[in-house]
Amino acid sequence: MSPITPTNPKKLRNSKWTSLHPENREKHFLITRIEQQKNGEINHCQIQAVLTKRTFLINVSELNDKRKWCHGWL
């Protein structure tokens, strides 16, 4: 799948992602919150591990790194 551009928060929120290097069996994630600047640019997003419900704050540009993340669940 093609990467989500950081300019569309409606498509990014609640989207599903797979970590290609899972830690602590946390492989599948959901985007639960998006942090935007006043100009609408997205800086960070909060992801939640489906298995453990732990949350992490990551830079949205990391999601476009195909070596780390895949859009959707594999």
PyMOL commands that set and color helices and strands:
alter all, ss='L'
color gray80, all
select helices_A, chain A and resi 9-12+60-64
alter helices_A, ss='H'
color red, helices_A
select strands_A, chain A and resi 16-23+26-36+42-49+55-59+69-71
alter strands_A, ss='S'
color yellow, strands_A
deselect
rebuild
show_as cartoon
